[in-house]
């Protein structure tokens, strides 16, 4: 199942900025955010649309960086590099 939202820290890593810069972008409305309880999240489809609008190759980039986490599923950074 595809994830519907990402943490600001995940988005920061994906787009190559610091976490504080990503929070600044979110507060200025440059990142499409939603509130889930006390957490700030970035909607995955809105992020894809933003990346495509900016000319970044968004198709598949998000999903390939963060695999679904579940029983036995690899987590970000747990895969060995060749």
VOKE-265313 format. One record per atom (N, C-alpha, C): residue in three letters; residue number from 1; x, y, z; atom name. Coordinates in Angstrom, 3 decimals. Example, Ala and Ser with C-alpha at 12.3 -4.5 7.8 and 13.67 -1.06 7.14 Angstrom:
BEGIN
<atom><type>ALA</type><seq>1</seq><u>13.190</u><v>-5.690</v><w>7.800</w><atom>N</atom></atom>
<atom><type>ALA</type><seq>1</seq><u>12.300</u><v>-4.500</v><w>7.800</w><atom>CA</atom></atom>
<atom><type>ALA</type><seq>1</seq><u>13.200</u><v>-3.300</v><w>7.800</w><atom>C</atom></atom>
<atom><type>SER</type><seq>2</seq><u>12.850</u><v>-2.250</v><w>7.080</w><atom>N</atom></atom>
<atom><type>SER</type><seq>2</seq><u>13.670</u><v>-1.060</v><w>7.140</w><atom>CA</atom></atom>
<atom><type>SER</type><seq>2</seq><u>12.900</u><v>0.030</v><w>7.870</w><atom>C</atom></atom>
***
This chain:
BEGIN
<atom><type>UNK</type><seq>1</seq><u>0.840</u><v>-1.184</v><w>0.000</w><atom>N</atom></atom>
<atom><type>UNK</type><seq>1</seq><u>0.000</u><v>0.000</v><w>0.000</w><atom>CA</atom></atom>
<atom><type>UNK</type><seq>1</seq><u>0.881</u><v>1.242</v><w>0.000</w><atom>C</atom></atom>
<atom><type>UNK</type><seq>2</seq><u>0.539</u><v>2.177</v><w>-0.819</w><atom>N</atom></atom>
<atom><type>UNK</type><seq>2</seq><u>1.295</u><v>3.411</v><w>-0.930</w><atom>CA</atom></atom>
<atom><type>UNK</type><seq>2</seq><u>1.032</u><v>4.308</v><w>0.272</w><atom>C</atom></atom>
<atom><type>UNK</type><seq>3</seq><u>2.091</u><v>4.933</v><w>0.771</w><atom>N</atom></atom>
<atom><type>UNK</type><seq>3</seq><u>1.928</u><v>5.875</v><w>1.875</w><atom>CA</atom></atom>
<atom><type>UNK</type><seq>3</seq><u>1.203</u><v>7.113</v><w>1.392</w><atom>C</atom></atom>
<atom><type>UNK</type><seq>4</seq><u>0.422</u><v>7.698</v><w>2.279</w><atom>N</atom></atom>
<atom><type>UNK</type><seq>4</seq><u>-0.357</u><v>8.878</v><w>1.920</w><atom>CA</atom></atom>
<atom><type>UNK</type><seq>4</seq><u>0.283</u><v>10.181</v><w>2.389</w><atom>C</atom></atom>
<atom><type>UNK</type><seq>5</seq><u>1.168</u><v>10.101</v><w>3.386</w><atom>N</atom></atom>
<atom><type>UNK</type><seq>5</seq><u>1.795</u><v>11.312</v><w>3.920</w><atom>CA</atom></atom>
<atom><type>UNK</type><seq>5</seq><u>3.184</u><v>10.975</v><w>4.447</w><atom>C</atom></atom>
<atom><type>UNK</type><seq>6</seq><u>4.035</u><v>11.996</v><w>4.469</w><atom>N</atom></atom>
<atom><type>UNK</type><seq>6</seq><u>5.419</u><v>11.850</v><w>4.926</w><atom>CA</atom></atom>
<atom><type>UNK</type><seq>6</seq><u>5.747</u><v>12.890</v><w>5.980</w><atom>C</atom></atom>
<atom><type>UNK</type><seq>7</seq><u>6.669</u><v>12.529</v><w>6.874</w><atom>N</atom></atom>
<atom><type>UNK</type><seq>7</seq><u>7.148</u><v>13.487</v><w>7.877</w><atom>CA</atom></atom>
<atom><type>UNK</type><seq>7</seq><u>8.001</u><v>14.546</v><w>7.189</w><atom>C</atom></atom>
<atom><type>UNK</type><seq>8</seq><u>8.074</u><v>15.697</v><w>7.803</w><atom>N</atom></atom>
<atom><type>UNK</type><seq>8</seq><u>8.882</u><v>16.795</v><w>7.266</w><atom>CA</atom></atom>
<atom><type>UNK</type><seq>8</seq><u>10.336</u><v>16.352</v><w>7.107</w><atom>C</atom></atom>
<atom><type>UNK</type><seq>9</seq><u>10.857</u><v>15.589</v><w>8.052</w><atom>N</atom></atom>
<atom><type>UNK</type><seq>9</seq><u>12.250</u><v>15.142</v><w>7.960</w><atom>CA</atom></atom>
<atom><type>UNK</type><seq>9</seq><u>12.468</u><v>14.247</v><w>6.741</w><atom>C</atom></atom>
<atom><type>UNK</type><seq>10</seq><u>11.487</u><v>13.426</v><w>6.400</w><atom>N</atom></atom>
<atom><type>UNK</type><seq>10</seq><u>11.587</u><v>12.568</v><w>5.215</w><atom>CA</atom></atom>
<atom><type>UNK</type><seq>10</seq><u>11.574</u><v>13.402</v><w>3.936</w><atom>C</atom></atom>
<atom><type>UNK</type><seq>11</seq><u>10.705</u><v>14.393</v><w>3.900</w><atom>N</atom></atom>
<atom><type>UNK</type><seq>11</seq><u>10.613</u><v>15.262</v><w>2.728</w><atom>CA</atom></atom>
<atom><type>UNK</type><seq>11</seq><u>11.899</u><v>16.070</v><w>2.575</w><atom>C</atom></atom>
<atom><type>UNK</type><seq>12</seq><u>12.441</u><v>16.546</v><w>3.689</w><atom>N</atom></atom>
<atom><type>UNK</type><seq>12</seq><u>13.692</u><v>17.306</v><w>3.641</w><atom>CA</atom></atom>
<atom><type>UNK</type><seq>12</seq><u>14.796</u><v>16.472</v><w>2.999</w><atom>C</atom></atom>
<atom><type>UNK</type><seq>13</seq><u>14.917</u><v>15.214</v><w>3.408</w><atom>N</atom></atom>
<atom><type>UNK</type><seq>13</seq><u>15.933</u><v>14.333</v><w>2.839</w><atom>CA</atom></atom>
<atom><type>UNK</type><seq>13</seq><u>15.675</u><v>14.097</v><w>1.354</w><atom>C</atom></atom>
<atom><type>UNK</type><seq>14</seq><u>14.432</u><v>13.900</v><w>0.999</w><atom>N</atom></atom>
<atom><type>UNK</type><seq>14</seq><u>14.065</u><v>13.624</v><w>-0.387</w><atom>CA</atom></atom>
<atom><type>UNK</type><seq>14</seq><u>14.406</u><v>14.792</v><w>-1.309</w><atom>C</atom></atom>
<atom><type>UNK</type><seq>15</seq><u>14.126</u><v>16.010</v><w>-0.869</w><atom>N</atom></atom>
<atom><type>UNK</type><seq>15</seq><u>14.355</u><v>17.166</v><w>-1.734</w><atom>CA</atom></atom>
<atom><type>UNK</type><seq>15</seq><u>15.723</u><v>17.813</v><w>-1.513</w><atom>C</atom></atom>
<atom><type>UNK</type><seq>16</seq><u>16.491</u><v>17.289</v><w>-0.560</w><atom>N</atom></atom>
<atom><type>UNK</type><seq>16</seq><u>17.868</u><v>17.741</v><w>-0.373</w><atom>CA</atom></atom>
<atom><type>UNK</type><seq>16</seq><u>18.035</u><v>19.040</v><w>0.379</w><atom>C</atom></atom>
<atom><type>UNK</type><seq>17</seq><u>17.178</u><v>19.266</v><w>1.376</w><atom>N</atom></atom>
<atom><type>UNK</type><seq>17</seq><u>17.327</u><v>20.449</v><w>2.227</w><atom>CA</atom></atom>
<atom><type>UNK</type><seq>17</seq><u>17.373</u><v>19.997</v><w>3.681</w><atom>C</atom></atom>
<atom><type>UNK</type><seq>18</seq><u>17.766</u><v>20.906</v><w>4.565</w><atom>N</atom></atom>
<atom><type>UNK</type><seq>18</seq><u>17.790</u><v>20.572</v><w>5.990</w><atom>CA</atom></atom>
<atom><type>UNK</type><seq>18</seq><u>16.359</u><v>20.486</v><w>6.514</w><atom>C</atom></atom>
<atom><type>UNK</type><seq>19</seq><u>16.228</u><v>19.839</v><w>7.669</w><atom>N</atom></atom>
<atom><type>UNK</type><seq>19</seq><u>14.905</u><v>19.724</v><w>8.286</w><atom>CA</atom></atom>
<atom><type>UNK</type><seq>19</seq><u>14.350</u><v>21.103</v><w>8.642</w><atom>C</atom></atom>
<atom><type>UNK</type><seq>20</seq><u>15.197</u><v>21.992</v><w>9.134</w><atom>N</atom></atom>
<atom><type>UNK</type><seq>20</seq><u>14.715</u><v>23.331</v><w>9.495</w><atom>CA</atom></atom>
<atom><type>UNK</type><seq>20</seq><u>14.280</u><v>24.108</v><w>8.254</w><atom>C</atom></atom>
<atom><type>UNK</type><seq>21</seq><u>14.985</u><v>23.937</v><w>7.146</w><atom>N</atom></atom>
<atom><type>UNK</type><seq>21</seq><u>14.590</u><v>24.595</v><w>5.897</w><atom>CA</atom></atom>
<atom><type>UNK</type><seq>21</seq><u>13.244</u><v>24.056</v><w>5.423</w><atom>C</atom></atom>
<atom><type>UNK</type><seq>22</seq><u>13.028</u><v>22.749</v><w>5.553</w><atom>N</atom></atom>
<atom><type>UNK</type><seq>22</seq><u>11.746</u><v>22.153</v><w>5.157</w><atom>CA</atom></atom>
<atom><type>UNK</type><seq>22</seq><u>10.613</u><v>22.708</v><w>6.024</w><atom>C</atom></atom>
<atom><type>UNK</type><seq>23</seq><u>10.861</u><v>22.881</v><w>7.328</w><atom>N</atom></atom>
<atom><type>UNK</type><seq>23</seq><u>9.839</u><v>23.479</v><w>8.195</w><atom>CA</atom></atom>
<atom><type>UNK</type><seq>23</seq><u>9.559</u><v>24.927</v><w>7.785</w><atom>C</atom></atom>
<atom><type>UNK</type><seq>24</seq><u>10.605</u><v>25.668</v><w>7.422</w><atom>N</atom></atom>
<atom><type>UNK</type><seq>24</seq><u>10.412</u><v>27.040</v><w>6.945</w><atom>CA</atom></atom>
<atom><type>UNK</type><seq>24</seq><u>9.550</u><v>27.047</v><w>5.685</w><atom>C</atom></atom>
<atom><type>UNK</type><seq>25</seq><u>9.853</u><v>26.134</v><w>4.758</w><atom>N</atom></atom>
<atom><type>UNK</type><seq>25</seq><u>9.085</u><v>26.038</v><w>3.514</w><atom>CA</atom></atom>
<atom><type>UNK</type><seq>25</seq><u>7.621</u><v>25.712</v><w>3.812</w><atom>C</atom></atom>
<atom><type>UNK</type><seq>26</seq><u>7.402</u><v>24.842</v><w>4.777</w><atom>N</atom></atom>
<atom><type>UNK</type><seq>26</seq><u>6.038</u><v>24.475</v><w>5.154</w><atom>CA</atom></atom>
<atom><type>UNK</type><seq>26</seq><u>5.307</u><v>25.678</v><w>5.755</w><atom>C</atom></atom>
<atom><type>UNK</type><seq>27</seq><u>5.981</u><v>26.442</v><w>6.616</w><atom>N</atom></atom>
<atom><type>UNK</type><seq>27</seq><u>5.325</u><v>27.589</v><w>7.254</w><atom>CA</atom></atom>
<atom><type>UNK</type><seq>27</seq><u>5.003</u><v>28.688</v><w>6.251</w><atom>C</atom></atom>
<atom><type>UNK</type><seq>28</seq><u>5.794</u><v>28.784</v><w>5.173</w><atom>N</atom></atom>
<atom><type>UNK</type><seq>28</seq><u>5.524</u><v>29.770</v><w>4.118</w><atom>CA</atom></atom>
<atom><type>UNK</type><seq>28</seq><u>4.514</u><v>29.261</v><w>3.097</w><atom>C</atom></atom>
<atom><type>UNK</type><seq>29</seq><u>4.095</u><v>27.999</v><w>3.232</w><atom>N</atom></atom>
<atom><type>UNK</type><seq>29</seq><u>3.137</u><v>27.438</v><w>2.296</w><atom>CA</atom></atom>
<atom><type>UNK</type><seq>29</seq><u>3.755</u><v>26.860</v><w>1.037</w><atom>C</atom></atom>
<atom><type>UNK</type><seq>30</seq><u>5.083</u><v>26.742</v><w>1.010</w><atom>N</atom></atom>
<atom><type>UNK</type><seq>30</seq><u>5.770</u><v>26.195</v><w>-0.160</w><atom>CA</atom></atom>
<atom><type>UNK</type><seq>30</seq><u>5.678</u><v>24.673</v><w>-0.221</w><atom>C</atom></atom>
<atom><type>UNK</type><seq>31</seq><u>5.448</u><v>24.037</v><w>0.921</w><atom>N</atom></atom>
<atom><type>UNK</type><seq>31</seq><u>5.213</u><v>22.597</v><w>0.988</w><atom>CA</atom></atom>
<atom><type>UNK</type><seq>31</seq><u>3.768</u><v>22.381</v><w>1.410</w><atom>C</atom></atom>
<atom><type>UNK</type><seq>32</seq><u>3.050</u><v>21.499</v><w>0.717</w><atom>N</atom></atom>
<atom><type>UNK</type><seq>32</seq><u>1.643</u><v>21.242</v><w>1.053</w><atom>CA</atom></atom>
<atom><type>UNK</type><seq>32</seq><u>1.546</u><v>20.355</v><w>2.291</w><atom>C</atom></atom>
<atom><type>UNK</type><seq>33</seq><u>1.148</u><v>20.932</v><w>3.415</w><atom>N</atom></atom>
<atom><type>UNK</type><seq>33</seq><u>1.132</u><v>20.192</v><w>4.672</w><atom>CA</atom></atom>
<atom><type>UNK</type><seq>33</seq><u>-0.279</u><v>19.985</v><w>5.203</w><atom>C</atom></atom>
<atom><type>UNK</type><seq>34</seq><u>-0.386</u><v>18.965</v><w>6.058</w><atom>N</atom></atom>
<atom><type>UNK</type><seq>34</seq><u>-1.610</u><v>18.688</v><w>6.796</w><atom>CA</atom></atom>
<atom><type>UNK</type><seq>34</seq><u>-1.213</u><v>18.407</v><w>8.238</w><atom>C</atom></atom>
<atom><type>UNK</type><seq>35</seq><u>-2.134</u><v>18.620</v><w>9.153</w><atom>N</atom></atom>
<atom><type>UNK</type><seq>35</seq><u>-1.899</u><v>18.318</v><w>10.571</w><atom>CA</atom></atom>
<atom><type>UNK</type><seq>35</seq><u>-2.613</u><v>17.034</v><w>10.917</w><atom>C</atom></atom>
<atom><type>UNK</type><seq>36</seq><u>-1.881</u><v>16.111</v><w>11.507</w><atom>N</atom></atom>
<atom><type>UNK</type><seq>36</seq><u>-2.451</u><v>14.871</v><w>12.031</w><atom>CA</atom></atom>
<atom><type>UNK</type><seq>36</seq><u>-2.148</u><v>14.857</v><w>13.515</w><atom>C</atom></atom>
<atom><type>UNK</type><seq>37</seq><u>-3.134</u><v>15.217</v><w>14.301</w><atom>N</atom></atom>
<atom><type>UNK</type><seq>37</seq><u>-2.884</u><v>15.379</v><w>15.731</w><atom>CA</atom></atom>
<atom><type>UNK</type><seq>37</seq><u>-1.916</u><v>16.528</v><w>15.911</w><atom>C</atom></atom>
<atom><type>UNK</type><seq>38</seq><u>-0.823</u><v>16.279</v><w>16.585</w><atom>N</atom></atom>
<atom><type>UNK</type><seq>38</seq><u>0.196</u><v>17.304</v><w>16.775</w><atom>CA</atom></atom>
<atom><type>UNK</type><seq>38</seq><u>1.311</u><v>17.239</v><w>15.753</w><atom>C</atom></atom>
<atom><type>UNK</type><seq>39</seq><u>1.189</u><v>16.344</v><w>14.773</w><atom>N</atom></atom>
<atom><type>UNK</type><seq>39</seq><u>2.251</u><v>16.147</v><w>13.790</w><atom>CA</atom></atom>
<atom><type>UNK</type><seq>39</seq><u>1.945</u><v>16.848</v><w>12.478</w><atom>C</atom></atom>
<atom><type>UNK</type><seq>40</seq><u>2.988</u><v>17.399</v><w>11.895</w><atom>N</atom></atom>
<atom><type>UNK</type><seq>40</seq><u>2.879</u><v>18.028</v><w>10.593</w><atom>CA</atom></atom>
<atom><type>UNK</type><seq>40</seq><u>3.325</u><v>17.017</v><w>9.549</w><atom>C</atom></atom>
<atom><type>UNK</type><seq>41</seq><u>2.495</u><v>16.788</v><w>8.531</w><atom>N</atom></atom>
<atom><type>UNK</type><seq>41</seq><u>2.800</u><v>15.827</v><w>7.482</w><atom>CA</atom></atom>
<atom><type>UNK</type><seq>41</seq><u>2.638</u><v>16.487</v><w>6.121</w><atom>C</atom></atom>
<atom><type>UNK</type><seq>42</seq><u>3.299</u><v>15.926</v><w>5.125</w><atom>N</atom></atom>
<atom><type>UNK</type><seq>42</seq><u>3.189</u><v>16.385</v><w>3.749</w><atom>CA</atom></atom>
<atom><type>UNK</type><seq>42</seq><u>2.437</u><v>15.317</v><w>2.973</w><atom>C</atom></atom>
<atom><type>UNK</type><seq>43</seq><u>1.345</u><v>15.708</v><w>2.353</w><atom>N</atom></atom>
<atom><type>UNK</type><seq>43</seq><u>0.529</u><v>14.807</v><w>1.564</w><atom>CA</atom></atom>
<atom><type>UNK</type><seq>43</seq><u>1.347</u><v>14.312</v><w>0.368</w><atom>C</atom></atom>
<atom><type>UNK</type><seq>44</seq><u>1.400</u><v>12.990</v><w>0.169</w><atom>N</atom></atom>
<atom><type>UNK</type><seq>44</seq><u>2.239</u><v>12.391</v><w>-0.871</w><atom>CA</atom></atom>
<atom><type>UNK</type><seq>44</seq><u>1.837</u><v>12.825</v><w>-2.274</w><atom>C</atom></atom>
<atom><type>UNK</type><seq>45</seq><u>0.548</u><v>12.832</v><w>-2.573</w><atom>N</atom></atom>
<atom><type>UNK</type><seq>45</seq><u>0.131</u><v>13.214</v><w>-3.930</w><atom>CA</atom></atom>
<atom><type>UNK</type><seq>45</seq><u>0.382</u><v>14.696</v><w>-4.185</w><atom>C</atom></atom>
<atom><type>UNK</type><seq>46</seq><u>0.192</u><v>15.532</v><w>-3.180</w><atom>N</atom></atom>
<atom><type>UNK</type><seq>46</seq><u>0.475</u><v>16.965</v><w>-3.332</w><atom>CA</atom></atom>
<atom><type>UNK</type><seq>46</seq><u>1.976</u><v>17.198</v><w>-3.505</w><atom>C</atom></atom>
<atom><type>UNK</type><seq>47</seq><u>2.793</u><v>16.407</v><w>-2.808</w><atom>N</atom></atom>
<atom><type>UNK</type><seq>47</seq><u>4.244</u><v>16.517</v><w>-2.948</w><atom>CA</atom></atom>
<atom><type>UNK</type><seq>47</seq><u>4.664</u><v>16.113</v><w>-4.360</w><atom>C</atom></atom>
<atom><type>UNK</type><seq>48</seq><u>4.102</u><v>15.015</v><w>-4.866</w><atom>N</atom></atom>
<atom><type>UNK</type><seq>48</seq><u>4.395</u><v>14.582</v><w>-6.240</w><atom>CA</atom></atom>
<atom><type>UNK</type><seq>48</seq><u>4.050</u><v>15.686</v><w>-7.239</w><atom>C</atom></atom>
<atom><type>UNK</type><seq>49</seq><u>2.868</u><v>16.285</v><w>-7.082</w><atom>N</atom></atom>
<atom><type>UNK</type><seq>49</seq><u>2.437</u><v>17.353</v><w>-7.981</w><atom>CA</atom></atom>
<atom><type>UNK</type><seq>49</seq><u>3.385</u><v>18.548</v><w>-7.911</w><atom>C</atom></atom>
<atom><type>UNK</type><seq>50</seq><u>3.817</u><v>18.901</v><w>-6.699</w><atom>N</atom></atom>
<atom><type>UNK</type><seq>50</seq><u>4.748</u><v>20.011</v><w>-6.527</w><atom>CA</atom></atom>
<atom><type>UNK</type><seq>50</seq><u>6.073</u><v>19.714</v><w>-7.213</w><atom>C</atom></atom>
<atom><type>UNK</type><seq>51</seq><u>6.608</u><v>18.513</v><w>-7.017</w><atom>N</atom></atom>
<atom><type>UNK</type><seq>51</seq><u>7.882</u><v>18.146</v><w>-7.630</w><atom>CA</atom></atom>
<atom><type>UNK</type><seq>51</seq><u>7.780</u><v>18.161</v><w>-9.160</w><atom>C</atom></atom>
<atom><type>UNK</type><seq>52</seq><u>6.681</u><v>17.667</v><w>-9.685</w><atom>N</atom></atom>
<atom><type>UNK</type><seq>52</seq><u>6.491</u><v>17.685</v><w>-11.136</w><atom>CA</atom></atom>
<atom><type>UNK</type><seq>52</seq><u>6.381</u><v>19.111</v><w>-11.660</w><atom>C</atom></atom>
<atom><type>UNK</type><seq>53</seq><u>5.694</u><v>19.967</v><w>-10.909</w><atom>N</atom></atom>
<atom><type>UNK</type><seq>53</seq><u>5.559</u><v>21.369</v><w>-11.297</w><atom>CA</atom></atom>
<atom><type>UNK</type><seq>53</seq><u>6.923</u><v>22.053</v><w>-11.337</w><atom>C</atom></atom>
<atom><type>UNK</type><seq>54</seq><u>7.797</u><v>21.675</v><w>-10.409</w><atom>N</atom></atom>
<atom><type>UNK</type><seq>54</seq><u>9.134</u><v>22.258</v><w>-10.349</w><atom>CA</atom></atom>
<atom><type>UNK</type><seq>54</seq><u>10.096</u><v>21.607</v><w>-11.335</w><atom>C</atom></atom>
<atom><type>UNK</type><seq>55</seq><u>9.621</u><v>20.569</v><w>-12.032</w><atom>N</atom></atom>
<atom><type>UNK</type><seq>55</seq><u>10.463</u><v>19.915</v><w>-13.030</w><atom>CA</atom></atom>
<atom><type>UNK</type><seq>55</seq><u>11.298</u><v>18.775</v><w>-12.505</w><atom>C</atom></atom>
<atom><type>UNK</type><seq>56</seq><u>11.057</u><v>18.367</v><w>-11.276</w><atom>N</atom></atom>
<atom><type>UNK</type><seq>56</seq><u>11.796</u><v>17.242</v><w>-10.698</w><atom>CA</atom></atom>
<atom><type>UNK</type><seq>56</seq><u>11.114</u><v>15.937</v><w>-11.089</w><atom>C</atom></atom>
<atom><type>UNK</type><seq>57</seq><u>11.885</u><v>14.879</v><w>-11.325</w><atom>N</atom></atom>
<atom><type>UNK</type><seq>57</seq><u>11.273</u><v>13.580</v><w>-11.664</w><atom>CA</atom></atom>
<atom><type>UNK</type><seq>57</seq><u>10.645</u><v>12.945</v><w>-10.438</w><atom>C</atom></atom>
<atom><type>UNK</type><seq>58</seq><u>9.358</u><v>13.167</v><w>-10.232</w><atom>N</atom></atom>
<atom><type>UNK</type><seq>58</seq><u>8.687</u><v>12.691</v><w>-9.023</w><atom>CA</atom></atom>
<atom><type>UNK</type><seq>58</seq><u>8.131</u><v>11.291</v><w>-9.161</w><atom>C</atom></atom>
<atom><type>UNK</type><seq>59</seq><u>7.819</u><v>10.867</v><w>-10.370</w><atom>N</atom></atom>
<atom><type>UNK</type><seq>59</seq><u>7.170</u><v>9.567</v><w>-10.535</w><atom>CA</atom></atom>
<atom><type>UNK</type><seq>59</seq><u>8.095</u><v>8.450</v><w>-10.082</w><atom>C</atom></atom>
<atom><type>UNK</type><seq>60</seq><u>7.678</u><v>7.741</v><w>-9.059</w><atom>N</atom></atom>
<atom><type>UNK</type><seq>60</seq><u>8.450</u><v>6.635</v><w>-8.516</w><atom>CA</atom></atom>
<atom><type>UNK</type><seq>60</seq><u>9.534</u><v>7.036</v><w>-7.534</w><atom>C</atom></atom>
<atom><type>UNK</type><seq>61</seq><u>9.942</u><v>8.292</v><w>-7.532</w><atom>N</atom></atom>
<atom><type>UNK</type><seq>61</seq><u>11.037</u><v>8.716</v><w>-6.657</w><atom>CA</atom></atom>
<atom><type>UNK</type><seq>61</seq><u>10.673</u><v>8.586</v><w>-5.194</w><atom>C</atom></atom>
<atom><type>UNK</type><seq>62</seq><u>9.466</u><v>8.965</v><w>-4.846</w><atom>N</atom></atom>
<atom><type>UNK</type><seq>62</seq><u>9.051</u><v>8.903</v><w>-3.454</w><atom>CA</atom></atom>
<atom><type>UNK</type><seq>62</seq><u>8.921</u><v>7.459</v><w>-3.004</w><atom>C</atom></atom>
<atom><type>UNK</type><seq>63</seq><u>8.211</u><v>6.656</v><w>-3.781</w><atom>N</atom></atom>
<atom><type>UNK</type><seq>63</seq><u>7.966</u><v>5.271</v><w>-3.398</w><atom>CA</atom></atom>
<atom><type>UNK</type><seq>63</seq><u>9.259</u><v>4.467</v><w>-3.335</w><atom>C</atom></atom>
<atom><type>UNK</type><seq>64</seq><u>10.205</u><v>4.736</v><w>-4.236</w><atom>N</atom></atom>
<atom><type>UNK</type><seq>64</seq><u>11.438</u><v>3.959</v><w>-4.232</w><atom>CA</atom></atom>
<atom><type>UNK</type><seq>64</seq><u>12.338</u><v>4.318</v><w>-3.050</w><atom>C</atom></atom>
<atom><type>UNK</type><seq>65</seq><u>12.197</u><v>5.523</v><w>-2.508</w><atom>N</atom></atom>
<atom><type>UNK</type><seq>65</seq><u>13.016</u><v>5.924</v><w>-1.364</w><atom>CA</atom></atom>
<atom><type>UNK</type><seq>65</seq><u>12.506</u><v>5.319</v><w>-0.062</w><atom>C</atom></atom>
<atom><type>UNK</type><seq>66</seq><u>11.185</u><v>5.228</v><w>0.082</w><atom>N</atom></atom>
<atom><type>UNK</type><seq>66</seq><u>10.599</u><v>4.724</v><w>1.311</w><atom>CA</atom></atom>
<atom><type>UNK</type><seq>66</seq><u>9.663</u><v>3.578</v><w>1.012</w><atom>C</atom></atom>
<atom><type>UNK</type><seq>67</seq><u>10.148</u><v>2.390</v><w>1.270</w><atom>N</atom></atom>
<atom><type>UNK</type><seq>67</seq><u>9.336</u><v>1.193</v><w>1.083</w><atom>CA</atom></atom>
<atom><type>UNK</type><seq>67</seq><u>8.318</u><v>1.101</v><w>2.212</w><atom>C</atom></atom>
<atom><type>UNK</type><seq>68</seq><u>7.189</u><v>0.439</v><w>1.970</w><atom>N</atom></atom>
<atom><type>UNK</type><seq>68</seq><u>6.214</u><v>0.242</v><w>3.049</w><atom>CA</atom></atom>
<atom><type>UNK</type><seq>68</seq><u>6.854</u><v>-0.493</v><w>4.216</w><atom>C</atom></atom>
<atom><type>UNK</type><seq>69</seq><u>6.579</u><v>-0.033</v><w>5.412</w><atom>N</atom></atom>
<atom><type>UNK</type><seq>69</seq><u>7.151</u><v>-0.673</v><w>6.589</w><atom>CA</atom></atom>
<atom><type>UNK</type><seq>69</seq><u>6.120</u><v>-1.591</v><w>7.210</w><atom>C</atom></atom>
<atom><type>UNK</type><seq>70</seq><u>6.510</u><v>-2.790</v><w>7.460</w><atom>N</atom></atom>
<atom><type>UNK</type><seq>70</seq><u>5.629</u><v>-3.774</v><w>8.055</w><atom>CA</atom></atom>
<atom><type>UNK</type><seq>70</seq><u>6.471</u><v>-4.953</v><w>8.483</w><atom>C</atom></atom>
<atom><type>UNK</type><seq>71</seq><u>5.822</u><v>-6.027</v><w>8.828</w><atom>N</atom></atom>
<atom><type>UNK</type><seq>71</seq><u>6.538</u><v>-7.208</v><w>9.280</w><atom>CA</atom></atom>
<atom><type>UNK</type><seq>71</seq><u>7.460</u><v>-7.708</v><w>8.177</w><atom>C</atom></atom>
<atom><type>UNK</type><seq>72</seq><u>8.748</u><v>-7.644</v><w>8.416</w><atom>N</atom></atom>
<atom><type>UNK</type><seq>72</seq><u>9.722</u><v>-8.163</v><w>7.480</w><atom>CA</atom></atom>
<atom><type>UNK</type><seq>72</seq><u>10.058</u><v>-7.241</v><w>6.323</w><atom>C</atom></atom>
<atom><type>UNK</type><seq>73</seq><u>9.391</u><v>-6.117</v><w>6.188</w><atom>N</atom></atom>
<atom><type>UNK</type><seq>73</seq><u>9.678</u><v>-5.199</v><w>5.090</w><atom>CA</atom></atom>
<atom><type>UNK</type><seq>73</seq><u>10.917</u><v>-4.388</v><w>5.422</w><atom>C</atom></atom>
<atom><type>UNK</type><seq>74</seq><u>11.753</u><v>-4.135</v><w>4.421</w><atom>N</atom></atom>
<atom><type>UNK</type><seq>74</seq><u>12.950</u><v>-3.327</v><w>4.681</w><atom>CA</atom></atom>
<atom><type>UNK</type><seq>74</seq><u>12.557</u><v>-1.899</v><w>4.992</w><atom>C</atom></atom>
<atom><type>UNK</type><seq>75</seq><u>13.312</u><v>-1.266</v><w>5.861</w><atom>N</atom></atom>
<atom><type>UNK</type><seq>75</seq><u>13.054</u><v>0.127</v><w>6.203</w><atom>CA</atom></atom>
<atom><type>UNK</type><seq>75</seq><u>14.078</u><v>0.992</v><w>5.494</w><atom>C</atom></atom>
<atom><type>UNK</type><seq>76</seq><u>13.824</u><v>2.279</v><w>5.451</w><atom>N</atom></atom>
<atom><type>UNK</type><seq>76</seq><u>14.744</u><v>3.204</v><w>4.816</w><atom>CA</atom></atom>
<atom><type>UNK</type><seq>76</seq><u>16.115</u><v>3.053</v><w>5.446</w><atom>C</atom></atom>
<atom><type>UNK</type><seq>77</seq><u>17.111</u><v>2.865</v><w>4.620</w><atom>N</atom></atom>
<atom><type>UNK</type><seq>77</seq><u>18.483</u><v>2.754</v><w>5.104</w><atom>CA</atom></atom>
<atom><type>UNK</type><seq>77</seq><u>18.893</u><v>1.373</v><w>5.531</w><atom>C</atom></atom>
<atom><type>UNK</type><seq>78</seq><u>17.963</u><v>0.410</v><w>5.561</w><atom>N</atom></atom>
<atom><type>UNK</type><seq>78</seq><u>18.338</u><v>-0.924</v><w>6.021</w><atom>CA</atom></atom>
<atom><type>UNK</type><seq>78</seq><u>18.850</u><v>-1.808</v><w>4.905</w><atom>C</atom></atom>
<atom><type>UNK</type><seq>79</seq><u>18.691</u><v>-1.368</v><w>3.661</w><atom>N</atom></atom>
<atom><type>UNK</type><seq>79</seq><u>19.127</u><v>-2.171</v><w>2.543</w><atom>CA</atom></atom>
<atom><type>UNK</type><seq>79</seq><u>20.628</u><v>-1.993</v><w>2.355</w><atom>C</atom></atom>
<atom><type>UNK</type><seq>80</seq><u>21.315</u><v>-3.099</v><w>2.089</w><atom>N</atom></atom>
<atom><type>UNK</type><seq>80</seq><u>22.756</u><v>-3.036</v><w>1.880</w><atom>CA</atom></atom>
<atom><type>UNK</type><seq>80</seq><u>23.047</u><v>-2.507</v><w>0.498</w><atom>C</atom></atom>
<atom><type>UNK</type><seq>81</seq><u>24.108</u><v>-1.738</v><w>0.395</w><atom>N</atom></atom>
<atom><type>UNK</type><seq>81</seq><u>24.532</u><v>-1.200</v><w>-0.893</w><atom>CA</atom></atom>
<atom><type>UNK</type><seq>81</seq><u>25.574</u><v>-2.133</v><w>-1.490</w><atom>C</atom></atom>
<atom><type>UNK</type><seq>82</seq><u>25.546</u><v>-2.243</v><w>-2.793</w><atom>N</atom></atom>
<atom><type>UNK</type><seq>82</seq><u>26.498</u><v>-3.122</v><w>-3.489</w><atom>CA</atom></atom>
<atom><type>UNK</type><seq>82</seq><u>27.821</u><v>-2.444</v><w>-3.662</w><atom>C</atom></atom>
***
